[in-house]
Amino acid sequence: MDIAAEELKQRMDSGEKLNIIDVREQYEFDEFNIGAKLIPLGTIQGAIDDLAEWKDEEVIVHCKAGGRSAAARDYMMKNGFTNVRNLVGGMMDWQAKFSK
């Protein structure tokens, strides 16, 4: 159910169309982001209807370290999403591996 930073980066680099949600806060997104759709965890309940077209598609969620995105994944799965994956280690792991 989770996805590693290496797999996600490889798929992004290959140009694959991915549904990625960043559940961090705006200031965190502004500091560093990978181009995901920003939906802070505290607002995901209000945004869930807007994501209905993704219910049966793979959705990848991420945050800073993986905790908030795990909560977002669980919430989305309980609300009918069938394939939600959490980025292991979040942006901390991503930056450690890919930011020079």
N, C-alpha and C positions, 0 to 999 in steps of 0.2 A: 504493500500500500504506500510505502514511503518511496522517495526518489532521491538518489545521491546527486550532489552538485555536478559531478563529472558527467553523468548521464544527461542531466538537464542542459548543461553547457554544450555538449556534443550535439544534441537535438536542436538547440537554438542556432548553433553555428552552421548546421546543415540547412537552415532556412525553413524548418518544419513549422507549420502554424500550430501554436500552442495556446491554450487558455491558462494564463498564469495570473494569480491574484496575490497581491502584496497586502498583508493585513497589519502592517506596521502603521505608525502615526505619520502624518504629513511631514514633520520635520525630519524623521528618519529617512523617508522616501526622498526628500530633497537632498539629503547628504549623499546618498548612494542608492541607485536602483538599477534593475536589469530590464526595465521597460514593461513591467507587469501593470495590470490594472490595480490602482490603489483603492482598497476598501478596508479602512481601519477596522479591527476586530469589533470595536464597540458599535459599528454601524452595519455590520453584516446582516443583522436581522432585518433591517429596513431595506437592504439591497438585494435580498435573496430572490425576490420576484423578478428583478431586472436580469437575473442570471438564468432564468428558466430555460433558455435555449441551450444551455450547457449541461442540463440535468443528466443527459445520457452520453456526454462526451467526457474525455479525460480533462480534469481540472487540477492544476498544480497550485498549491498554496504555500506561501513562505512568509517568514517574519525575520526577526533578528537572529534567534537561536533555535527556533522550532517549537516553542511552547504555545505561543498564541496561534500559530498556524495549525497545530494539532487540535486546538479547541475549535478553530474555524472548520477544519476538516470534519470533526465529529458532528458539529452543528449542521453542516451541509448534508452529510450522509443521513442524519436523522430527518432531514427535510427533502428527501427524495433524490439526492444526487447519487449517482451509481458508481462513479470512478474518481474519487478525490484523493490526491496524493500529496503528502507533506514533504517539503524539501528538508532533508536531514541536515541539521546544523545551521540552517538558515543562511542569512547574509554574512554572518561571522565566518562560517565555513567557506562560503563562496569567495569572500574577499581574501581569506588566508590562502586559498588555492590559486586564484586567478588574478588578483590585483598585484601589480608589480610596484 
